Amino acid sequence: MGPVRGYKKRRKIEKREESSEEGSVDWWDEFSKRIAGLLSSSKGLDKFESVFKISRKTFNYICALVKEDMMAKPGNFIFTNGRPMSLNDQVAVALRRLSSGDSLLTIGDAFGLNHSTVSQVTWRFVEIMEERALHHLQWPSTEPEITEITSKFEKIRGLPNCCGAIDTTHIMMCLPSADSANSVWLDSENHHSMILQAIVDPEMRFRDIVTGWPGKMKDSSVLQSSNFFKLCEKGQRLNGKKIELAEGSEISEYIVGDSGYPLLPWLVTPYQGKELPESKAEFNRRHFATRMVAQRALARLKEMWKVIQGVMWRPDKNRLPRIILVCCLLHNIVIDLEDEVQDEMPLSHHHDLGYRQQICESADNNASIVRDKLSLYLSGRLPP
């Protein structure tokens, strides 16, 4: 499944933008006067974009997305001067909280709000986005979508029929050590953390995510607990057309992941060992370059939505997975709307600094044969 990319959807987005753009310009003129302290424009970005990390076009789209639900049950939120908060005000506060990672108190002071109001407005936004924006994070459902994805992956370093790249990152938390119940969240690096596993397409768009598990869980265990794993094992996902590598030699759809994952018929991992034959070493180089897209996506996610970057101060562990999901949805919306602000963001692949590479020894025999065929094919040594 995947976000509909066709003309009809584009027209709907354009209509939403047109209906709210004029009002949002007037709103911003007034709003910007109240937050002058935040308007230290970043290089290449205008003042609006430096505050919210997105363009006005994307902001308008998000407002239109949540408007019906937000207006159906007004929260009666007010600024400290008694003025009621508009829809745009509420979306702006929530986006600033998620994108800056600043404390509730800091945002409250900057926007003229009580910190409790910042918390309530942000959480209301998160709840509504969960429902209204979920279509922006789906597995591709049509053959043309899959074909486009596999074609773009192949253009990276030649891997044929690759449908995704998988990786895992840790969302770190500051939890009181005195509470013994928090020990379940201690990971291998002695941090309190929550896992986010993501499968991405070549444009760094999240196609499947899993979150909520304690950071001490191994990547392989998180994968095996996921619905994606169950669907693949049942043959209900990555079950599209096979590609012929040579006569009598075919390759099914698959995703790529690092050595922390098991080698499976639908999950290709690199060869392990230091002194590898040249064909295997070359395969690993191509494999690394291909799966790098997942590392970059997770790094971009944390860079744009800083509420999940660094260490979160005593978060509600029941709410945190939903906040992570909404950050992933916002990440995808920026890509789907081709927001030019993302072009100004640094391209990094460092999203889990301080965490050592996990190693999973599990390898399916048939998958090993498939990987060898891929290696020979990429080195030009697969018999015709």
MARKE-758739 format. One record per residue: residue in three letters; x, y negated, z negated of N, C-alpha, C in turn. Coordinates in steps of 0.001 Angstrom, whole numbers, padded with zeros to 6 digits, always signed. Layout:
BEGIN
ALAXYZXYZXYZ/...
This chain:
BEGIN
MET+000845+001190+000000+000000+000000+000000+000878-001236+000000/GLY+000374-002305+000530+001157-003520+000577+000277-004703+000877/PRO+000749-005895+000562-000056-007077+000831-000360-007203+002314/VAL-001603-007504+002631-001997-007669+004018-001276-008869+004586/ARG-000590-008681+005696+000276-009728+006211-000285-010399+007459/GLY-001484-010015+007842-002013-010446+009121-002600-011838+009134/TYR-003198-012175+010267-003723-013519+010528-004817-013899+009549/LYS-005720-012945+009239-006854-013276+008375-006377-013728+007000/LYS-005388-013007+006471-004887-013391+005151-004221-014763+005209/ARG-003438-014996+006279-002756-016276+006421-003751-017428+006470/ARG-004886-017217+007165-005899-018269+007244-006522-018526+005874/LYS-006748-017438+005106-007316-017621+003772-006378-018447+002904/ILE-005082-018143+002991-004104-018890+002203-004096-020343+002617/GLU-004120-020576+003952-004096-021950+004455-005317-022730+003990/LYS-006504-022073+003999-007717-022755+003557-007634-023111+002079/ARG-007082-022191+001277-006931-022471-000149-006016-023675-000361/GLU-004916-023703+000417-003973-024810+000286-004621-026127+000679/GLU-005350-026105+001819-005968-027329+002313-006972-027888+001325/SER-007709-026982+000662-008775-027432-000238-008228-028063-001510/SER-007000-027689-001894-006481-028183-003168-005290-029115-003032/GLU-004744-029248-001823-003495-029991-001678-003648-031457-002040/GLU-004691-032108-001536-004843-033541-001785-004979-033814-003277/GLY-005806-032990-003942-005998-033171-005378-004722-032923-006158/SER-003909-031942-005708-002700-031618-006454-001658-032720-006326/VAL-001633-033413-005181-000703-034535-005022-001028-035632-006027/ASP-002331-035980-006123-002754-036975-007105-002446-036502-008519/TRP-002707-035221-008772-002447-034646-010095-000970-034752-010434/TRP-000094-034421-009479+001339-034441-009746+001834-035861-010028/ASP+001313-036844-009318+001708-038225-009568+001476-038603-011020/GLU+000347-038197-011539+000005-038509-012921+000779-037627-013897/PHE+000845-036339-013579+001473-035355-014457+002967-035636-014624/SER+003629-036003-013514+005082-036209-013551+005478-037359-014468/LYS+004573-038313-014651+004876-039449-015544+004995-038982-016997/ARG+004274-037918-017333+004268-037441-018719+005441-036518-019028/ILE+006123-036026-017989+007208-035070-018230+008516-035599-017641/ALA+008722-036874-017738+009897-037509-017118+011200-036857-017566/GLY+011221-036358-018795+012441-035740-019312+012843-034477-018594/LEU+011895-033820-017909+012198-032571-017206+012632-032803-015767/LEU+012528-034032-015294+012708-034289-013863+014150-034566-013481/SER+015056-033723-013914+016447-033817-013475+016596-032930-012254/SER+016302-033484-011095+016216-032717-009851+017482-031903-009586/SER+017287-030600-009314+018399-029729-008960+018801-029987-007519/LYS+020041-029599-007198+020558-029824-005849+019675-029133-004819/GLY+019213-029884-003823+018434-029313-002735+016953-029191-003022/LEU+016537-029432-004263+015131-029292-004636+014543-030654-004972/ASP+013229-030855-004641+012604-032091-005080+012198-031934-006541/LYS+011652-032973-007130+011385-032951-008561+010364-031881-008942/PHE+009331-031707-008108+008322-030691-008374+008961-029312-008411/GLU+009770-029019-007413+010383-027695-007299+011400-027441-008403/SER+012062-028492-008870+013044-028305-009939+012368-027953-011262/VAL+011136-028390-011438+010396-028092-012673+009771-026711-012630/PHE+009200-026318-011481+008399-025099-011427+009020-023954-010635/LYS+010142-024179-009976+010852-023150-009214+010087-022658-007988/ILE+008996-023313-007634+008218-022954-006448+007811-024229-005722/SER+007404-024096-004458+006957-025256-003687+005525-025620-004060/ARG+005095-026779-003627+003705-027195-003875+002735-026277-003149/LYS+003133-025797-001979+002281-024868-001235+001989-023619-002065/THR+003037-023050-002665+002863-021854-003494+002079-022174-004753/PHE+002348-023329-005346+001603-023755-006540+000105-023852-006227/ASN-000227-024459-005103-001633-024592-004706-002279-023234-004502/TYR-001543-022324-003910-002072-020975-003675-002369-020274-005004/ILE-001441-020394-005955-001641-019758-007262-002836-020374-007983/CYS-002974-021694-007907-004129-022364-008524-005439-021828-007931/ALA-005465-021681-006603-006675-021177-005951-006948-019732-006344/LEU-005871-018979-006579-006002-017568-006937-006670-017393-008307/VAL-006339-018268-009252-006839-018105-010628-008022-019019-010946/LYS-008364-019904-010027-009352-020945-010313-010690-020381-010772/GLU-011219-019411-010047-012559-018893-010350-012644-018377-011784/ASP-011647-017566-012182-011667-016996-013532-011379-018043-014595/MET-010468-018949-014315-010133-019976-015306-011284-020942-015532/MET-012020-021256-014467-013134-022196-014580-014409-021528-015091/ALA-014494-020196-014921-015691-019478-015371-015826-019539-016894/LYS-014685-019466-017577-014683-019531-019041-013659-020563-019496/PRO-014025-021827-019440-013076-022877-019845-012584-022647-021264/GLY-011278-022793-021454-010712-022563-022787-010784-023782-023683/ASN-011251-024906-023136-011318-026163-023892-009962-026542-024467/PHE-008909-026331-023663-007567-026699-024100-007374-028202-023932/ILE-006684-028816-024902-006479-030272-024841-005027-030610-025148/PHE-004593-031762-024605-003285-032312-024951-003370-032929-026343/THR-002236-033239-026918-002229-033799-028275-002895-035172-028334/ASN-003020-035835-027172-003706-037131-027156-005219-036978-026983/GLY-005694-035726-026970-007125-035471-026879-007650-035282-025470/ARG-006826-035488-024465-007288-035337-023083-007396-033861-022721/PRO-008502-033441-022104-008653-032030-021736-007688-031629-020628/MET-007247-030366-020640-006336-029857-019623-007121-029423-018389/SER-006674-029863-017228-007284-029432-015966-006735-028059-015565/LEU-007295-027488-014507-006787-026221-013969-005302-026358-013638/ASN-004938-027431-012911-003540-027625-012522-002629-027766-013735/ASP-003120-028464-014766-002339-028608-015996-002018-027232-016589/GLN-003035-026382-016661-002865-025067-017272-001906-024192-016473/VAL-002055-024192-015161-001157-023399-014316+000268-023934-014439/ALA+000414-025242-014483+001735-025857-014592+002433-025459-015889/VAL+001703-025491-016986+002284-025130-018281+002705-023659-018285/ALA+001848-022786-017775+002159-021351-017746+003375-021074-016865/LEU+003419-021695-015689+004542-021477-014781+005844-022002-015370/ARG+005762-023152-016059+006964-023694-016681+007464-022772-017788/ARG+006562-022231-018562+006934-021298-019637+007618-020055-019050/LEU+007055-019503-017983+007596-018282-017391+008892-018534-016627/SER+008981-019684-015965+010152-019935-015126+011349-020481-015895/SER+011089-021223-016961+012201-021823-017707+012686-020935-018847/GLY+011752-020171-019425+012102-019380-020598+012246-020224-021850/ASP+011935-021528-021750+012024-022405-022924+011037-021955-023995/SER+011318-022321-025222+010444-021947-026333+009098-022648-026224/LEU+008120-022107-026932+006795-022726-026966+006888-024157-027497/LEU+007750-024357-028488+007903-025681-029097+008507-026674-028098/THR+009532-026227-027368+010192-027099-026386+009217-027516-025294/ILE+008455-026563-024789+007492-026874-023728+006364-027741-024267/GLY+005917-027433-025473+004875-028243-026085+005288-029701-026217/ASP+006523-029926-026680+007031-031294-026836+007137-031995-025481/ALA+007587-031260-024452+007782-031858-023130+006459-032203-022457/PHE+005432-031402-022717+004151-031572-022024+003097-032276-022878/GLY+003416-032536-024133+002436-033174-025007+001354-032218-025462/LEU+001783-031024-025907+000851-029977-026329+001317-029353-027634/ASN+000378-028824-028395+000736-027992-029533+001322-026690-029006/HIS+002306-026113-029716+002934-024880-029215+001928-023733-029141/SER+000912-023752-030007-000120-022699-029952-000932-022798-028664/THR-001143-024024-028193-001861-024215-026923-001040-023682-025759/VAL+000270-023923-025780+001158-023387-024736+001056-021868-024697/SER+001061-021239-025863+000966-019783-025948-000363-019277-025396/GLN-001456-019902-025807-002780-019456-025370-002983-019650-023866/VAL-002543-020793-023347-002703-021078-021921-001878-020090-021091/THR-000648-019828-021526+000220-018905-020790-000369-017504-020772/TRP-000853-017058-021921-001397-015699-021981-002673-015575-021145/ARG-003485-016603-021143-004707-016580-020321-004338-016489-018845/PHE-003327-017239-018447-002835-017197-017068-002339-015798-016717/VAL-001581-015187-017619-001051-013831-017396-002191-012834-017194/GLU-003204-012900-018050-004338-011971-017938-005054-012108-016599/ILE-005239-013320-016144-005964-013554-014892-005112-013141-013694/MET-003822-013446-013731-002938-013060-012632-002865-011547-012478/GLU-002917-010829-013597-002924-009358-013536-004041-008854-012629/GLU-005186-009495-012718-006350-009060-011956-006344-009627-010537/ARG-006015-010886-010411-006193-011588-009133-005024-011442-008166/ALA-003854-011106-008661-002670-011100-007785-002102-009706-007548/LEU-002777-008681-008032-002224-007333-007955-002024-006852-006516/HIS-002775-007429-005573-002620-007023-004172-001269-007438-003596/HIS-000536-008253-004336+000788-008652-003876+001874-007638-004265/LEU+001495-006593-004983+002472-005576-005371+001863-004197-005128/GLN+002060-003689-003930+001476-002411-003554+002417-001658-002623/TRP+002292-000355-002637+003076+000471-001720+002504+000326-000308/PRO+003352+000222+000711+002842+000063+002081+001934+001216+002476/SER+000779+000875+003063-000252+001895+003316-000413+002247+004788/THR+000180+001465+005690-000019+001735+007113+001305+002107+007771/GLU+001205+002840+008874+002410+003264+009592+003219+002078+010119/PRO+002569+001022+010665+003360-000128+011112+004164-000778+009974/GLU+003575-000844+008774+004299-001408+007630+005530-000574+007297/ILE+005331+000751+007232+006442+001655+006929+007522+001552+007999/THR+007102+001504+009255+008058+001414+010357+008889+000143+010262/GLU+008233-000966+009916+008954-002230+009766+009982-002144+008643/ILE+009593-001516+007535+010489-001373+006383+011682-000487+006722/THR+011431+000691+007316+012532+001602+007638+013479+000981+008672/SER+012912+000235+009606+013735-000418+010624+014672-001450+009995/LYS+014146-002240+009052+014968-003267+008406+016031-002647+007505/PHE+015689-001548+006827+016695-000865+006018+017806-000308+006912/GLU+017430+000257+008034+018432+000846+008936+019391-000222+009457/LYS+018887-001441+009618+019733-002520+010125+020788-002964+009108/ILE+020591-002617+007841+021571-003020+006815+022894-002291+007042/ARG+022865-000945+006955+024077-000174+007197+023795+001174+007855/GLY+022672+001289+008561+022463+002460+009414+021690+003614+008829/LEU+021244+003535+007545+020504+004663+006972+019119+004769+007608/PRO+018812+005887+008280+017531+006031+008974+016414+006524+008057/ASN+015218+006013+008286+013994+006465+007593+013982+006175+006094/CYS+014770+005204+005654+014776+004797+004241+013599+003860+003984/CYS+012831+004152+002932+011599+003395+002640+011700+002499+001416/GLY+012811+002563+000691+012905+001739-000506+014210+001957-001242/ALA+014508+001043-002159+015679+001155-003033+015198+001004-004465/ILE+015670+001884-005337+015205+001905-006729+016330+001497-007667/ASP+015992+000770-008715+016967+000389-009736+016218+000076-011024/THR+016970-000026-012098+016401-000273-013425+017145-001414-014096/THR+016418-002234-014838+017046-003299-015613+016460-003312-017018/HIS+017163-003977-017933+016722-004058-019320+016252-005475-019648/ILE+015094-005575-020261+014589-006844-020779+014922-006854-022270/MET+015869-007687-022652+016372-007637-024027+015499-008443-024997/MET+015420-007941-026221+014565-008540-027251+015349-008714-028540/CYS+015033-009765-029266+015589-009958-030607+014517-009521-031603/LEU+014750-008393-032253+013781-007843-033206+014422-007729-034579/PRO+013667-007903-035641+014233-007797-036996+014706-006376-037301/SER+015971-006246-037629+016546-004921-037911+015988-004311-039188/ALA+015489-005158-040067+014964-004659-041344+013752-003765-041145/ASP+013048-003945-040041+011871-003125-039746+012330-001855-039039/SER+012249-000720-039725+012746+000546-039181+012008+000960-037911/ALA+010785+000468-037734+010005+000829-036545+010653+000291-035269/ASN+011497-000732-035421+012130-001330-034249+013302-000515-033719/SER+013738+000501-034469+014892+001291-034031+014609+002049-032735/VAL+013329+002291-032446+012976+002999-031215+013373+002192-029977/TRP+013526+000869-030149+013850-000004-029017+015352-000202-028839/LEU+016169+000387-029728+017623+000260-029608+018120+001111-028447/ASP+018872+000486-027523+019341+001223-026345+020797+001666-026517/SER+021374+002203-025457+022727+002764-025514+023798+001714-025805/GLU+023492+000444-025549+024454-000630-025821+024137-001360-027120/ASN+023273-000748-027936+022909-001283-029255+022136-002591-029178/HIS+021395-002785-028060+020474-003910-027929+019050-003391-028056/HIS+018151-004234-028576+016729-003926-028478+016286-004322-027064/SER+015690-003396-026351+015311-003721-024977+014152-002870-024480/MET+013540-003378-023398+012456-002680-022712+012880-002488-021250/ILE+012534-001346-020700+012937-000979-019336+011987-001579-018289/LEU+012576-001997-017174+011816-002284-015961+012449-001500-014823/GLN+011699-000563-014259+012146+000176-013071+011413-000390-011862/ALA+012140-000632-010792+011519-001234-009609+011990-000548-008336/ILE+011062-000382-007402+011376+000064-006047+011072-001107-005126/VAL+012047-001496-004311+011903-002696-003499+012064-002384-002016/ASP+011552-003295-001190+011711-003172+000255+012889-004040+000704/PRO+013215-004086+001992+014415-004809+002432+014356-006313+002203/GLU+013162-006878+001976+013024-008310+001742+013027-008647+000254/MET+013429-007674-000570+013498-007818-002034+012112-007913-002670/ARG+011115-007435-001964+009747-007428-002493+009544-006162-003327/PHE+008979-006326-004519+008691-005166-005360+007506-004399-004780/ARG+007690-003083-004610+006632-002232-004064+006051-001288-005108/ASP+006812-001048-006160+006344-000186-007252+007176-000520-008478/ILE+006518-000690-009621+007272-000946-010850+006745-000079-011991/VAL+007630+000167-012945+007275+000845-014200+007926+000056-015315/THR+007174-000294-016335+007754-001007-017467+007019-000620-018745/GLY+007615-000983-019874+006995-000686-021161+007755+000353-021973/TRP+008650+001122-021318+009398+002152-022039+010580+001527-022781/PRO+010978+002128-023921+012139+001632-024663+013412+001717-023824/GLY+014325+000761-024041+015544+000687-023258+016479+001862-023424/LYS+016295+002676-024470+017191+003816-024666+016867+004983-023736/MET+015704+004926-023063+015359+005997-022125+016284+005966-020916/LYS+016712+007124-020474+017565+007212-019296+016750+006877-018046/ASP+017458+006355-017035+016796+005999-015780+016042+007195-015200/SER+016657+008365-015277+016035+009563-014719+014742+009925-015444/SER+014713+009686-016758+013509+009991-017547+012385+009014-017240/VAL+012748+007741-017069+011742+006741-016704+011125+007102-015361/LEU+011977+007476-014408+011480+007886-013092+010520+009057-013212/GLN+010925+010091-013949+010121+011311-014033+008810+011113-014784/SER+008731+010045-015559+007479+009750-016274+006525+008916-015413/SER+006992+008469-014255+006216+007519-013444+005208+008210-012541/ASN+004186+007458-012187+003193+007958-011243+003810+008140-009859/PHE+004783+007305-009519+005461+007418-008224+006122+008793-008094/PHE+006795+009230-009151+007448+010544-009157+006429+011658-008941/LYS+005318+011559-009667+004293+012606-009558+003709+012673-008146/LEU+003471+011498-007548+002926+011466-006185+003916+012060-005185/CYS+005186+011745-005344+006201+012281-004435+006331+013793-004583/GLU+006303+014274-005810+006424+015707-006047+005225+016483-005496/LYS+004076+015828-005439+002873+016453-004872+002799+016293-003353/GLY+003749+015559-002785+003733+015326-001352+002749+014274-000909/GLN+002342+013413-001846+001353+012379-001537+001987+010995-001318/ARG+003274+010912-001435+003995+009673-001151+005317+010030-000476/LEU+005850+009120+000344+007025+009409+001165+006784+010666+002003/ASN+005572+010724+002530+005145+011908+003287+004810+011571+004739/GLY+005394+010462+005240+005123+010042+006609+005948+010813+007624/LYS+006065+010228+008796+006729+010956+009887+008217+011142+009623/LYS+008741+012270+010146+010160+012572+010037+010902+011996+011243/ILE+012180+011737+011039+013031+011202+012096+014017+012299+012513/GLU+014166+012487+013812+015104+013488+014317+016508+012888+014375/LEU+017431+013499+013641+018831+013054+013657+019581+013679+014826/ALA+019289+014918+015076+019854+015663+016207+018869+016793+016502/GLU+019103+017510+017560+018154+018571+017917+018061+019600+016787/GLY+016835+019781+016301+016609+020746+015223+016964+020229+013844/SER+017315+018954+013737+017699+018373+012445+016882+017112+012195/GLU+016026+017156+011167+015125+016042+010871+015383+015495+009473/ILE+014975+014254+009273+015076+013634+007946+013723+013049+007581/SER+013221+013411+006401+011936+012886+005929+012134+011492+005326/GLU+011037+010845+004978+011117+009554+004300+011747+009731+002920/TYR+012473+008711+002479+013149+008785+001184+013426+007373+000675/ILE+013834+007308-000590+014340+006063-001156+015773+006313-001612/VAL+016515+005239-001872+017901+005383-002339+018025+004836-003753/GLY+018888+005483-004539+019134+005049-005910+020558+005364-006310/ASP+021014+004825-007438+022399+005052-007865+022539+006386-008589/SER+023723+006613-009175+024047+007906-009774+023288+008193-011059/GLY+022536+007222-011540+021732+007457-012734+020464+008249-012447/TYR+020187+008475-011167+018982+009199-010764+019334+010595-010256/PRO+018379+011535-010340+018626+012872-009786+018593+012842-008259/LEU+019344+013725-007635+019296+013891-006182+018102+014773-005855/LEU+017152+014205-005114+015907+014902-004787+015669+014828-003280/PRO+014784+015669-002747+014515+015604-001303+014050+014228-000839/TRP+013418+013458-001732+012911+012128-001378+013663+010992-002066/LEU+014736+011320-002808+015561+010314-003491+017028+010636-003243/VAL+017669+009839-002422+019062+010087-002033+019990+009252-002907/THR+020913+009935-003568+021888+009273-004432+023282+009442-003821/PRO+024276+008663-004300+025623+008766-003712+026354+010034-004146/TYR+027399+010374-003403+028288+011461-003816+029062+011014-005045/GLN+029277+011947-005962+030040+011634-007175+031462+012153-007030/GLY+032398+011501-007676+033804+011888-007582+034633+010751-006999/LYS+035944+010804-007237+036826+009717-006797+037500+010025-005460/GLU+038061+011188-005295+038782+011513-004062+037871+012274-003113/LEU+037037+011514-002414+036056+012115-001506+036594+012122-000083/PRO+036165+013095+000734+036491+013065+002160+035976+011762+002771/GLU+036586+011318+003856+036255+010030+004437+034781+009926+004806/SER+034185+011005+005335+032773+010940+005734+031878+010683+004531/LYS+032204+011297+003383+031409+011091+002177+031666+009710+001573/ALA+032915+009257+001634+033235+007926+001134+032527+006858+001971/GLU+032490+007068+003289+031793+006134+004173+030296+006142+003895/PHE+029752+007339+003648+028326+007430+003287+028054+006620+002030/ASN+028914+006750+001024+028724+006014-000231+028767+004504-000018/ARG+029659+004048+000871+029733+002606+001145+028436+002109+001787/ARG+027926+002869+002738+026668+002499+003397+025498+002574+002424/HIS+025506+003600+001604+024461+003798+000595+024454+002632-000392/PHE+025649+002232-000856+025768+001129-001813+025223-000169-001212/ALA+025601-000448+000033+025151-001683+000689+023642-001697+000856/THR+023046-000528+001051+021595-000433+001250+020843-000612-000060/ARG+021321+000042-001103+020592-000064-002384+020855-001384-003096/MET+021837-002152-002589+022147-003454-003184+020922-004372-003191/VAL+019994-004155-002261+018806-005007-002175+017996-004935-003471/ALA+017988-003757-004125+017256-003620-005388+017939-004409-006502/GLN+019268-004352-006543+020003-005115-007554+019778-006613-007364/ARG+019778-007047-006115+019563-008473-005850+018150-008895-006214/ALA+017181-008033-005972+015796-008365-006308+015631-008551-007814/LEU+016229-007659-008591+016116-007760-010052+016880-008980-010576/ALA+018032-009276-009968+018774-010472-010366+017982-011731-010033/ARG+017359-011754-008858+016535-012903-008457+015325-013049-009381/LEU+014697-011939-009738+013549-011970-010646+013918-012663-011949/LYS+015036-012258-012546+015445-012826-013832+015910-014266-013691/GLU+016479-014601-012534+016951-015962-012319+015787-016933-012146/MET+014729-016493-011458+013578-017366-011217+012623-017420-012395/TRP+012470-016297-013080+011498-016218-014176+012264-015918-015461/LYS+012845-016971-016015+013829-016844-017088+013227-016397-018421/VAL+011906-016305-018495+011299-015811-019731+011752-014372-019999/ILE+012126-013625-018943+012597-012244-019130+014109-012123-018927/GLN+014790-013272-018860+016255-013272-018779+016807-013554-020165/GLY+017967-013052-020461+018531-013290-021780+017829-012444-022835/VAL+017717-012983-024031+017130-012243-025155+015839-012919-025588/MET+014733-012183-025559+013440-012732-025953+013303-012663-027474/TRP+012814-013739-028059+012688-013823-029517+011404-013143-029994/ARG+011562-011969-030603+010464-011233-031229+009173-011227-030388/PRO+009248-010726-029157+008040-010716-028323+007021-009691-028809/ASP+005768-009915-028445+004710-008931-028683+004956-007783-027704/LYS+005321-006620-028217+005725-005509-027348+004563-004897-026578/ASN+003340-005219-026975+002176-004780-026204+001889-005730-025047/ARG+002226-006991-025240+001993-007982-024193+003150-008074-023195/LEU+004352-007754-023665+005531-007933-022827+005444-007206-021479/PRO+004982-005954-021407+004890-005306-020093+003997-006069-019116/ARG+002979-006720-019642+002058-007472-018780+002704-008775-018303/ILE+003524-009372-019155+004272-010562-018749+005285-010196-017662/ILE+005966-009064-017844+006927-008591-016837+006225-008356-015511/LEU+005060-007707-015554+004292-007456-014327+003970-008764-013608/VAL+003504-009760-014340+003122-011027-013714+004346-011741-013134/CYS+005488-011635-013785+006713-012200-013207+007041-011508-011883/CYS+006821-010194-011815+007047-009454-010569+006044-009882-009495/LEU+004802-010126-009895+003784-010603-008944+004158-011977-008407/LEU+004609-012863-009281+005021-014200-008852+006232-014123-007922/HIS+007159-013242-008239+008319-012992-007378+007870-012614-005962/ASN+006888-011721-005879+006389-011274-004572+005618-012367-003842/ILE+004855-013155-004588+004085-014248-003960+005040-015229-003283/VAL+006144-015547-003941+007136-016444-003348+007638-015880-002013/ILE+007836-014560-001955+008290-013915-000716+007171-013884+000317/ASP+005969-013507-000110+004842-013376+000826+004474-014714+001466/LEU+004605-015797+000703+004279-017120+001240+005472-017779+001925/GLU+006582-017016+002005+007795-017519+002668+008202-018879+002102/ASP+008154-018954+000772+008485-020182+000061+009964-020502+000271/GLU+010244-021682+000803+011624-022062+001114+012464-022311-000136/VAL+011823-022443-001287+012574-022655-002526+013503-021475-002802/GLN+013084-020266-002419+013906-019084-002675+015241-019162-001928/ASP+015267-019898-000823+016510-020038-000058+017552-020845-000817/GLU+017089-021633-001795+018006-022450-002591+018565-021687-003789/MET+017998-020491-004048+018422-019716-005208+019717-018974-004910/PRO+020625-018882-005878+021870-018124-005663+021562-016641-005470/LEU+022327-015995-004603+022120-014571-004326+023127-013772-005133/SER+022631-013126-006178+023493-012354-007063+022960-010927-007150/HIS+023812-010015-007617+023325-008656-007860+023574-008248-009320/HIS+023959-009220-010152+024218-008927-011565+022944-009179-012381/HIS+022293-008128-012793+021042-008274-013551+021091-007550-014892/ASP+022111-006742-015126+022187-005930-016346+023613-005929-016877/LEU+024191-007113-017060+025573-007222-017499+025767-006548-018860/GLY+026873-005797-018967+027179-005138-020236+026654-003720-020347/TYR+025884-003285-019335+025349-001916-019358+026180-001027-018438/ARG+026599+000121-018969+027422+001046-018204+026574+001870-017229/GLN+027212+002288-016137+026540+003109-015140+026170+004466-015733/GLN+024913+004829-015622+024477+006153-016071+024797+007195-015003/ILE+024992+008431-015441+025271+009522-014517+024267+010647-014758/CYS+023582+011049-013701+022648+012176-013767+023227+013296-012905/GLU+023425+014461-013512+024043+015583-012805+023030+016414-012013/SER+021760+016152-012211+020725+016972-011570+020722+016761-010057/ALA+020770+017879-009311+020783+017799-007848+020016+018976-007251/ASP+019029+018670-006444+018250+019691-005740+019092+020226-004566/ASN+019135+021556-004401+019968+022156-003357+019573+021692-001964/ASN+018282+021670-001698+017813+021216-000385+018172+019749-000151/ALA+018100+018961-001234+018441+017543-001115+019929+017367-000803/SER+020771+018242-001354+022205+018180-001062+022465+018429+000417/ILE+021726+019357+000994+021862+019655+002427+021433+018448+003258/VAL+020332+017822+002851+019832+016639+003562+020863+015513+003497/ARG+021445+015294+002321+022445+014231+002176+023674+014508+003043/ASP+024095+015781+003098+025235+016141+003957+024926+015862+005420/LYS+023693+016154+005840+023297+015873+007222+023351+014377+007508/LEU+022862+013578+006543+022904+012124+006688+024346+011631+006796/SER+025216+012200+005961+026612+011808+005964+027265+012108+007307/LEU+027025+013299+007837+027580+013682+009136+027001+012819+010252/TYR+025708+012537+010167+025056+011710+011175+025666+010310+011221/LEU+025860+009716+010042+026390+008355+009973+027852+008291+010408/SER+028584+009406+010266+029993+009424+010697+030117+009900+012144/GLY+028957+010187+012768+028990+010634+014162+029452+012050+014348/ARG+029381+012866+013298+029908+014237+013370+028815+015294+013285/LEU+027543+014871+013304+026444+015851+013271+026334+016515+014637/PRO+026384+017844+014697+026307+018538+015988+025006+018176+016722/PRO+025078+017904+018021+023875+017529+018795+022927+018707+018927/
